């Protein structure tokens, strides 16, 4: 009697368990929106299928600033640097830094009245007029404009990005905060790379008190996508796009990238006007490119690695809570790579020299062999 009762209860519990499993499967299938109407739709609606994949992009750009060398930040910073001034002094004293001075001069394209300009040959001086279209292009230069051109919201964003730790404002500002400000004719100017100019331009554009609050919230979320690599801007996708290509339509990620590039151009044009860059002899430009400009590579062979990092490497204002630490890490990476390159070149030179010595030894041994054969 008891055994029969136990079997009935066990049978009932098994039926209840089977029904609960069925309900669970139905709930999961409904949550995942799996379509059972056909085998094709079932396969297409399964998780991790092509319909379920999304795509986001990280596009790398290059930035240039057009303008006279007396107005653009990069040549001004080079001329005011102790590195450049010391090289000119040493060359004037003993002439040992002639090649480095020529390297600086060719990059800066200074006028003939400068102290180093007289070191150029007559052919180089005469060719300046032919190269005028290249003189005003400064790759990865920073920009400078009056800080008063920022509205309250953009000033708030800038102030937050200058904190040592954005999550802990009580720690104060970064130690290098003074490098982002200069005084000119009693007016305080802001110095920032073009990669950060895009973010601060977006903040300034939506910072008007009459702007829609939803628009400002959306723009604030987009600001975190404006970052940078060693020097140039890197912009992340504002949202992931479906990877599936619908019939007769382009890939959504391509469309999102094109819209993002259009926004970058609009922000650049807005910054040139709103921040009076053009009035101050500067015009920022951003374009698609993933490689360092050739002229910047050539200039890197002239200047010390530490000075190169000071001129071109980004301060990491956007994208990281502790930007100064991130900048220090990037400097360490560049220093290690620079030393590795020097060591590799020295090892390669030693290898070539060893091969030359070995070749000379083999030639000598072959010349010492008897010229007659005995059978």
C-alpha positions in Angstrom: 0.0 0.0 0.0 2.7 2.4 0.9 4.8 1.5 -2.1 1.9 2.1 -4.4 1.3 5.5 -2.8 5.0 6.4 -3.1 5.0 5.4 -6.8 1.9 7.7 -7.5 3.5 10.6 -5.7 6.8 10.1 -7.6 4.9 9.9 -10.9 3.1 13.1 -10.1 6.3 14.9 -9.1 8.0 13.8 -12.3 5.0 15.2 -14.4 5.2 18.5 -12.4 9.0 18.7 -13.0 8.5 18.0 -16.7 5.9 20.7 -16.9 8.1 23.2 -15.1 10.9 22.5 -17.5 8.6 23.1 -20.4 7.4 26.4 -18.9 11.0 27.4 -18.3 12.0 26.7 -21.9 9.0 28.7 -23.1 9.9 31.7 -21.0 13.6 31.6 -22.2 12.5 31.2 -25.8 10.1 34.2 -25.4 12.7 36.3 -23.8 15.3 35.6 -26.5 12.6 36.1 -29.2 13.3 32.8 -30.9 11.1 32.2 -33.9 9.8 28.6 -34.4 7.7 29.2 -37.5 10.4 27.7 -39.7 13.8 26.1 -39.6 15.4 29.2 -41.3 13.9 31.7 -38.9 14.7 29.4 -35.9 18.4 29.4 -36.9 18.4 33.1 -37.7 16.9 34.0 -34.3 19.2 31.9 -32.2 21.7 33.8 -29.9 25.1 34.6 -31.3 23.8 34.3 -34.9 24.5 37.0 -37.5 21.3 38.8 -36.5 22.5 38.9 -32.9 26.0 40.4 -33.6 26.7 44.1 -33.2 29.6 46.2 -34.2 31.4 49.2 -32.8 34.4 51.1 -34.3 37.4 52.9 -33.0 38.6 55.3 -35.8 42.0 57.0 -35.6 42.3 60.4 -37.1 45.1 62.9 -37.7 44.9 66.6 -36.7 46.7 69.6 -38.2 46.7 73.3 -37.5 47.0 75.7 -40.4 48.6 79.0 -39.6 51.7 81.2 -39.5 54.6 79.9 -37.3 54.2 83.1 -35.2 50.6 82.2 -34.4 50.4 78.4 -34.1 51.2 76.7 -30.8 53.7 74.1 -32.0 56.3 76.3 -33.5 55.9 78.9 -30.7 56.5 76.1 -28.1 59.6 74.9 -30.0 61.1 78.3 -30.2 60.5 79.0 -26.6 61.9 75.7 -25.4 65.2 75.4 -23.6 66.1 72.5 -25.9 66.0 74.7 -29.0 67.7 77.7 -27.4 70.5 75.5 -26.0 71.2 73.9 -29.3 71.5 77.4 -30.9 73.9 78.5 -28.2 76.1 75.5 -28.5 76.2 75.7 -32.3 77.1 79.4 -32.1 79.9 78.6 -29.7 81.6 75.5 -31.3 79.5 74.6 -34.4 79.0 71.0 -33.2 75.2 71.1 -33.5 75.1 72.3 -37.1 73.1 69.4 -38.3 70.5 69.6 -35.5 70.1 73.3 -36.1 69.5 72.6 -39.8 66.9 69.9 -38.8 65.1 72.5 -36.6 65.3 75.1 -39.3 63.9 72.9 -42.0 61.0 71.9 -39.8 60.2 75.4 -38.6 60.8 77.1 -42.0 61.8 80.3 -40.2 62.3 83.6 -42.0 65.8 84.8 -42.9 66.1 87.3 -40.1 66.2 84.5 -37.4 69.6 83.6 -36.0 69.6 80.1 -37.4 68.2 81.2 -40.8 71.6 82.3 -42.0 72.8 78.7 -41.8 70.6 77.6 -44.8 72.1 77.4 -48.2 71.1 79.8 -51.0 69.2 77.0 -52.7 67.1 76.2 -49.6 66.3 79.9 -49.1 65.2 80.3 -52.7 63.0 77.2 -52.5 61.0 78.6 -49.6 58.7 80.6 -51.9 58.0 77.4 -53.9 57.2 75.5 -50.6 55.0 78.2 -49.1 52.0 75.9 -49.3 53.7 73.5 -46.9 55.0 76.0 -44.4 51.7 76.6 -42.6 50.8 73.0 -41.9 51.6 71.8 -38.4 50.8 68.2 -37.7 49.4 67.4 -34.2 49.9 70.9 -33.0 47.9 72.1 -30.1 45.6 75.2 -30.3 45.4 78.2 -28.0 42.4 80.6 -27.6 41.0 82.9 -25.0 39.5 80.9 -22.1 36.7 83.4 -21.8 35.2 82.0 -25.0 34.0 78.9 -23.1 30.5 79.1 -21.5 29.8 77.9 -18.0 29.0 74.3 -19.0 32.2 73.9 -21.1 34.2 75.5 -18.3 32.7 73.0 -15.8 33.7 70.1 -18.1 37.2 71.5 -18.5 37.6 72.0 -14.7 36.5 68.4 -14.0 39.0 67.0 -16.6 41.8 68.9 -15.0 41.3 67.1 -11.7 44.0 64.6 -10.7 41.3 62.0 -10.1 37.9 62.8 -11.6 36.2 60.4 -9.1 37.9 62.1 -6.2 38.0 65.9 -6.6 39.4 66.3 -3.1 42.8 65.3 -4.4 43.0 68.6 -6.3 44.2 69.3 -9.8 46.9 67.7 -12.0 50.5 68.8 -11.3 50.9 69.9 -14.9 47.8 72.2 -14.9 49.9 75.3 -15.6 50.9 73.8 -19.0 47.4 74.3 -20.3 47.2 78.0 -19.7 49.3 80.9 -21.1 49.1 84.7 -20.8 49.1 86.9 -23.8 48.6 90.7 -23.6 47.0 90.2 -20.2 44.5 87.7 -21.5 44.4 84.1 -20.3 44.6 81.6 -23.2 43.7 77.9 -23.0 46.2 75.4 -24.6 44.7 72.0 -25.6 45.3 69.4 -28.3 42.9 69.1 -31.1 41.7 65.7 -29.8 40.4 67.5 -26.7 39.2 70.5 -28.7 36.5 68.3 -30.2 35.1 67.4 -26.8 35.2 70.9 -25.4 33.5 72.2 -28.6 30.7 69.7 -28.1 30.3 70.8 -24.5 30.2 74.4 -25.5 27.7 73.8 -28.3 25.2 72.2 -25.9 26.1 74.4 -22.9 23.6 77.1 -23.8 21.0 77.4 -21.0 18.2 77.2 -23.6 19.5 73.9 -24.9 17.2 70.9 -24.4 18.2 68.9 -21.3 17.8 65.6 -23.2 20.2 66.9 -25.9 22.7 67.9 -23.3 22.5 64.5 -21.5 23.0 62.7 -24.9 26.0 64.9 -25.7 27.5 64.2 -22.2 27.4 60.5 -22.9 29.0 61.1 -26.3 31.9 63.0 -24.8 33.4 59.9 -23.3 33.9 58.6 -26.8 36.3 61.4 -27.6 39.7 60.0 -26.6 43.2 59.9 -28.2 46.2 57.6 -28.6 49.8 58.8 -28.3 49.2 62.0 -30.3 46.2 61.9 -32.6 42.4 61.8 -31.9 40.6 58.5 -31.6 36.8 58.5 -31.6 34.8 55.6 -30.5 31.3 54.6 -31.9 28.5 56.4 -30.1 26.5 53.2 -30.0 26.8 49.6 -31.2 25.3 48.9 -34.6 23.7 45.7 -36.0 26.2 43.8 -38.1 23.5 42.2 -40.3 23.2 43.7 -43.8 19.6 44.1 -44.8 18.6 43.7 -48.4 19.5 46.8 -50.3 21.0 48.6 -47.3 24.5 49.4 -46.2 26.1 48.1 -43.0 24.8 50.2 -40.0 28.4 50.6 -38.6 29.5 52.3 -41.8 26.6 54.7 -41.7 27.3 55.4 -38.0 31.0 56.1 -38.8 30.1 58.5 -41.6 27.7 60.4 -39.3 30.4 60.5 -36.6 32.9 61.9 -39.1 30.4 64.5 -40.2 29.9 65.5 -36.6 33.7 65.8 -36.1 33.9 68.2 -39.1 31.0 70.3 -37.7 32.6 70.5 -34.3 35.9 71.5 -35.9 34.3 74.2 -37.9 32.4 75.4 -34.8 35.6 75.5 -32.8 37.4 77.5 -35.5 34.7 80.2 -35.3 33.4 80.1 -31.8 36.8 80.0 -30.1 38.2 82.6 -32.6 41.0 80.3 -33.8 40.8 81.8 -37.2 41.0 85.3 -35.8 44.1 84.3 -33.9 45.8 82.8 -37.1 44.9 79.2 -36.5 42.7 76.7 -38.4 42.2 73.2 -37.0 41.5 70.3 -39.4 40.8 66.6 -38.7 41.1 63.9 -41.3 41.2 60.1 -41.6 44.7 58.6 -41.2 46.2 55.9 -39.1 49.9 56.6 -39.6 52.1 59.4 -38.2 52.9 62.1 -40.7 56.2 61.7 -42.5 57.4 65.2 -41.6 56.8 64.5 -37.9 58.8 61.2 -38.3 61.7 63.2 -39.9 61.6 65.8 -37.1 61.8 63.0 -34.5 65.3 62.1 -35.8 66.4 65.7 -35.0 65.1 66.2 -31.5 65.6 64.2 -28.2 62.9 61.7 -27.4 62.0 63.5 -24.2 61.4 66.7 -26.2 59.3 64.7 -28.7 57.1 63.4 -25.9 56.7 67.0 -24.6 55.6 68.3 -28.0 53.4 65.6 -29.4 52.2 63.1 -26.8 48.7 63.7 -25.5 48.0 64.8 -21.9 45.1 62.3 -21.7 42.6 64.8 -20.5 39.6 62.8 -21.8 38.8 59.1 -21.4 40.5 58.3 -18.1 39.7 59.2 -14.5 43.4 59.6 -13.7 44.7 61.2 -16.9 48.1 62.2 -15.5 48.9 58.6 -14.6 47.8 57.5 -18.1 50.0 60.1 -19.6 52.9 58.9 -17.5 52.3 55.3 -18.7 52.3 56.4 -22.3 55.6 58.2 -21.8 57.1 55.1 -20.3 55.9 53.0 -23.3 57.4 55.5 -25.7 60.7 55.6 -23.8 61.0 51.8 -23.8 60.2 51.6 -27.5 62.8 54.3 -28.3 65.5 52.5 -26.3 64.6 49.2 -27.9 64.9 50.8 -31.3 68.3 52.2 -30.5 69.5 48.8 -29.1 68.1 47.0 -32.2 70.0 49.4 -34.5 73.2 49.0 -32.6 72.9 45.2 -32.7 72.2 45.3 -36.4 75.2 47.4 -37.0 77.4 45.0 -35.0 75.9 42.1 -37.0 76.7 43.7 -40.3 80.2 44.5 -39.2 80.7 40.8 -38.1 79.5 39.6 -41.4 81.9 41.9 -43.2 84.8 40.6 -41.1 83.7 37.0 -41.8 83.5 37.7 -45.5 86.9 39.2 -45.6 88.3 36.3 -43.7 86.8 33.8 -46.1 88.1 35.7 -49.1 91.6 35.7 -47.5 91.4 31.9 -46.9 90.3 31.2 -50.4 93.1 33.3 -51.8 95.6 31.3 -49.8 94.5 28.0 -51.3 96.8 26.3 -53.9 95.9 27.1 -57.5 97.0 23.7 -58.9 95.2 20.4 -58.6 97.0 17.0 -58.2 95.4 13.8 -59.4 
